[in-house]
Amino acid sequence: MKNLARITIGLAVSAGLAFGILSGTADAALSDEQETTDRAAPPHLVIGLDLSKSNPLVTSDVFAAQVAERLGDEIRGLPIRARVTVRSFGVYDTNSNPLRIDQVISGRARPDDVAEGIQAIVANLPRLVREGKLQAQMKTNIVPFLETMSEGIDCTHPTKIVLLTDGAEDSELGRLTRSGGRLPDPRVGAFSGCDELLMLGIGRGFNSPSTTERFRAAWTIWAEGTGFDRFTGLYDW
């Protein structure tokens, strides 16, 4: 694989995995792609990887490969100067979520190359968990993760958030999996102007169409309340 930008990650991984394909920094990768200030603002793609135990992303090789391919398609469509941010979440503890990628699409970090690297990481998540290099987590802090990310996102730029998650919020703020459970009230305006919140795998692992629909309805209300232009929750695609 071609060199991209270095992934900053505190994990020991096998030499054959895609963590080693990135080198340099996002700023350096962009140095030959500087644009004048009158150009349209570049888009920002934010990717959240749900490492909680309920999410098949950490247990199913088949599902991880499927969702990785869909995610790769999202990245390949990005233009030069677009930003890609990847974070993992689960428990409310940054030390338990060391996976962090910050990449700028440039002449030296083309969309196909960035997609290839991130797609390989996502497809290998179940193996990393089995090998103990990542830990499946006991909580699912989706809302706290999104509220944390909102502090660093500029929704005046085209912004899309893609979460690889079953949507099963299980945190101090809400427990959607419980009978009668609900999400916390949306923080009005937190994502005002952001284009889309997309969840890939909502309801997966629960094997219940009614649960999937309940999750989708709850997240639609929450996303609209926080200011997203639209919400999309896909069980399959």
VMD Tcl script that draws the C-alpha trace (Angstrom):
set ca {
  {0.00 0.00 0.00}
  {1.04 3.58 -0.55}
  {2.13 5.78 2.34}
  {-0.56 8.04 3.74}
  {-0.47 9.93 7.04}
  {0.62 8.34 10.32}
  {-2.09 6.82 12.47}
  {-1.56 7.90 16.06}
  {-2.60 4.84 18.02}
  {-1.40 3.31 21.26}
  {-1.79 -0.32 20.18}
  {0.64 -3.11 19.37}
  {-0.48 -4.61 16.08}
  {0.84 -7.24 13.69}
  {3.14 -6.05 10.93}
  {0.77 -7.16 8.21}
  {-2.09 -4.95 9.35}
  {-2.94 -1.56 7.88}
  {-1.85 0.49 10.89}
  {1.64 0.53 9.41}
  {0.74 1.99 6.05}
  {0.53 5.61 7.17}
  {3.51 7.94 7.62}
  {4.00 11.71 7.90}
  {1.45 14.13 9.27}
  {-1.79 15.49 7.94}
  {-0.27 18.97 7.81}
  {2.68 17.74 5.78}
  {0.43 15.80 3.45}
  {-1.49 18.98 2.78}
  {1.55 21.20 2.24}
  {1.47 20.79 -1.54}
  {-2.30 21.25 -1.68}
  {-2.68 24.72 -0.14}
  {-5.68 26.55 -1.52}
  {-6.67 30.20 -1.54}
  {-9.15 31.31 1.10}
  {-11.88 32.02 -1.43}
  {-12.31 28.33 -2.23}
  {-15.32 26.46 -0.84}
  {-14.80 24.98 2.60}
  {-13.59 21.36 2.38}
  {-15.90 18.65 3.73}
  {-15.27 16.81 6.98}
  {-16.07 13.11 7.41}
  {-16.17 11.99 11.05}
  {-16.18 8.22 11.66}
  {-17.02 6.65 15.02}
  {-16.28 2.97 15.70}
  {-18.48 1.45 18.40}
  {-16.37 -1.15 20.25}
  {-19.09 -2.18 22.71}
  {-19.79 -5.90 23.10}
  {-23.34 -5.65 21.75}
  {-22.07 -4.41 18.39}
  {-21.34 -7.18 15.81}
  {-18.53 -4.95 14.51}
  {-16.26 -6.45 17.20}
  {-17.39 -10.07 16.86}
  {-18.41 -10.78 13.27}
  {-15.77 -10.93 10.52}
  {-18.51 -10.96 7.91}
  {-20.25 -7.85 9.23}
  {-16.96 -6.00 9.80}
  {-15.97 -6.64 6.18}
  {-19.40 -5.51 4.96}
  {-19.40 -2.27 6.92}
  {-15.74 -1.61 6.03}
  {-16.61 -1.79 2.34}
  {-19.47 0.69 2.76}
  {-17.21 3.00 4.74}
  {-14.56 2.79 2.02}
  {-17.13 4.01 -0.49}
  {-17.82 7.05 1.71}
  {-14.11 7.94 1.79}
  {-13.46 7.37 -1.92}
  {-16.02 10.03 -2.77}
  {-14.13 12.77 -0.91}
  {-12.35 15.61 -2.75}
  {-8.86 16.99 -2.20}
  {-8.57 18.93 1.11}
  {-11.35 16.94 2.76}
  {-10.71 15.92 6.36}
  {-11.23 12.42 7.74}
  {-11.43 11.88 11.50}
  {-11.71 8.41 13.04}
  {-12.35 7.72 16.73}
  {-13.44 4.67 18.71}
  {-15.94 4.76 21.56}
  {-17.71 2.52 24.04}
  {-17.00 3.19 27.70}
  {-16.59 6.80 28.82}
  {-12.83 6.58 29.18}
  {-10.39 7.95 26.61}
  {-7.67 5.55 27.78}
  {-9.89 2.67 26.67}
  {-10.36 4.21 23.22}
  {-6.88 4.81 21.77}
  {-7.84 4.51 18.11}
  {-7.36 7.99 16.61}
  {-6.86 8.91 12.96}
  {-6.73 12.45 11.56}
  {-6.14 12.62 7.82}
  {-6.37 15.26 5.12}
  {-7.02 14.13 1.55}
  {-4.18 15.47 -0.61}
  {-1.96 14.72 -3.57}
  {0.03 12.39 -1.37}
  {-2.94 10.89 0.45}
  {-5.46 10.13 -2.25}
  {-9.02 9.06 -1.39}
  {-8.45 5.50 -2.63}
  {-5.36 5.12 -0.45}
  {-6.99 6.55 2.66}
  {-10.05 4.36 2.06}
  {-7.87 1.29 1.67}
  {-6.08 1.87 4.97}
  {-9.16 2.67 7.07}
  {-11.17 -0.10 5.44}
  {-8.47 -2.63 6.38}
  {-8.52 -1.48 10.00}
  {-12.30 -1.77 10.29}
  {-12.40 -5.18 8.60}
  {-9.80 -6.45 11.09}
  {-11.51 -5.18 14.27}
  {-12.90 -8.62 15.26}
  {-9.45 -10.15 14.91}
  {-7.86 -7.40 16.98}
  {-10.42 -8.04 19.72}
  {-9.84 -11.80 19.61}
  {-6.10 -11.24 19.87}
  {-6.51 -8.87 22.81}
  {-5.08 -5.86 20.96}
  {-8.41 -4.08 21.34}
  {-10.91 -4.58 24.16}
  {-14.63 -5.06 23.57}
  {-16.34 -2.69 25.99}
  {-19.16 -3.03 28.49}
  {-20.92 0.30 27.86}
  {-22.13 2.15 24.78}
  {-21.67 5.89 25.22}
  {-22.98 7.08 21.86}
  {-24.54 10.36 23.00}
  {-21.56 11.31 25.21}
  {-19.24 10.52 22.32}
  {-21.22 12.69 19.91}
  {-21.49 15.55 22.40}
  {-17.73 15.43 22.93}
  {-17.10 15.48 19.19}
  {-19.49 18.39 18.70}
  {-17.03 20.67 20.51}
  {-14.46 20.20 17.75}
  {-16.68 20.13 14.67}
  {-17.39 23.17 12.51}
  {-20.79 22.60 10.94}
  {-20.39 25.68 8.74}
  {-18.27 23.28 6.65}
  {-19.97 20.32 4.94}
  {-19.91 17.73 7.73}
  {-21.08 14.14 7.86}
  {-20.80 11.80 10.84}
  {-20.82 8.05 10.22}
  {-21.12 5.76 13.23}
  {-20.50 2.04 12.88}
  {-22.88 1.13 15.68}
  {-25.92 -0.91 16.61}
  {-27.42 2.26 18.12}
  {-27.89 0.61 21.52}
  {-27.18 3.55 23.82}
  {-26.17 2.24 27.25}
  {-24.71 5.06 29.32}
  {-25.37 7.26 32.34}
  {-27.44 9.50 30.06}
  {-29.79 6.86 28.70}
  {-30.36 3.15 28.22}
  {-32.18 2.57 24.98}
  {-31.99 -1.24 25.26}
  {-34.18 -1.31 28.38}
  {-37.93 -1.75 27.97}
  {-39.29 1.78 27.94}
  {-35.74 3.15 27.76}
  {-35.07 6.40 25.97}
  {-32.31 8.67 24.81}
  {-31.51 11.86 26.73}
  {-33.04 15.06 25.49}
  {-31.07 16.42 22.53}
  {-28.75 19.33 23.15}
  {-30.43 21.86 20.88}
  {-28.12 23.28 18.21}
  {-25.12 21.08 19.04}
  {-24.92 19.99 15.40}
  {-26.79 22.86 13.77}
  {-25.89 22.92 10.07}
  {-24.23 19.48 9.99}
  {-25.36 17.52 6.95}
  {-26.04 14.01 8.19}
  {-25.73 11.51 11.00}
  {-25.48 8.04 9.45}
  {-25.55 4.86 11.56}
  {-24.45 1.66 9.88}
  {-25.74 -1.47 11.60}
  {-28.51 0.02 13.73}
  {-30.32 -2.80 15.54}
  {-27.81 -5.42 14.39}
  {-27.37 -8.25 16.85}
  {-30.82 -7.86 18.40}
  {-32.58 -9.85 15.65}
  {-35.80 -7.88 16.07}
  {-37.40 -5.63 13.44}
  {-39.39 -3.83 16.15}
  {-36.20 -3.10 18.13}
  {-34.49 -1.79 15.01}
  {-37.43 0.50 14.29}
  {-37.56 1.69 17.91}
  {-33.85 2.55 17.81}
  {-34.23 4.31 14.46}
  {-37.21 6.37 15.65}
  {-35.39 7.45 18.81}
  {-32.22 8.45 16.98}
  {-34.18 10.31 14.30}
  {-35.76 12.51 16.97}
  {-32.44 13.02 18.75}
  {-30.51 13.88 15.57}
  {-33.12 16.32 14.33}
  {-33.25 17.93 17.77}
  {-29.50 18.56 17.80}
  {-29.59 20.22 14.38}
  {-28.53 17.58 11.85}
  {-30.14 18.14 8.46}
  {-31.00 14.44 8.29}
  {-30.56 11.11 10.03}
  {-30.11 7.75 8.31}
  {-30.11 4.50 10.27}
  {-29.35 1.38 8.24}
  {-29.74 -2.15 9.58}
  {-28.49 -3.51 6.27}
  {-27.80 -2.11 2.81}
}
mol new
graphics top color blue
foreach p $ca { graphics top sphere $p radius 0.5 }
foreach p [lrange $ca 0 end-1] q [lrange $ca 1 end] { graphics top cylinder $p $q radius 0.2 }
display resetview
